[in-house]
Amino acid sequence: MKDFFTGLQFLTRIRLVEQNDWSPESFGRSVKYFTLIGAIIGLILAGLNYVFSQFLPSHVLAAVLIIAEIVLTGGLHCDGFMDTADGVFSGRSRERMLEIMKDSRVGANGVVAFGLLLLLKYSLIIDMTPTMLFAALITMPVAGRMVMVISITSFSYARPEGMGKAFAQYAGHATLGIAAVIAIAVVAALGVRASISAGGAVVAGILTARYLAAVLGGLTGDTYGAVTELTELAVLLLFVI
């Protein structure tokens, strides 16, 4: 349970236990629980949707759900998405891209890309029926974290060191299989539409990870966040299609 709580308290702002030991080994072992943590995030979002849909118009509800996910995750993946956009769209050398991504300041590319991401998420959420939205809100974070696990376990790390390095180094051989079983069980319970949307989104996320790895010479903690955000967007898009 310690490794589960390590992952939960890193990927979200949910604090259930006090932890002072954040070892690289514990970070790595927590990766197998990422899709389960995604399911928890999804259930919270679905619960908020049920409550607020009783009295909020659909356009306000869409904004509330997007804000709720950002608050719940502490904007962790949003930060990675913006940093990745700043680096990859800079048009610089691979080494300079990695330097730009490491800079804590956000640039114009990151702001524009994130604004477009929010606009697309908002537009897709507002276009869903209540039944579709319930399943999509749970599928979205599960598929996103599945692609994150694939990125951690199946791609080389672009830097000699960094927080993401611990995930990649200590994840273990069984991590991908355990995360996949959890993801498949959750998504299959939500029906055919969720299964197809999740499968297509995971493929899109893997292709995105391959592209980023080719550009950067591997993946980083920032790109883990970027592929998660883009996979979630792909889930919403496929649900609507």
PyMOL commands that set and color helices and strands:
alter all, ss='L'
color gray80, all
select helices_A, chain A and resi 2-11+24-52+58-73+76-88+94-102+108-126+130-154+163-170+175-188+192-216+221-240
alter helices_A, ss='H'
color red, helices_A
deselect
rebuild
show_as cartoon
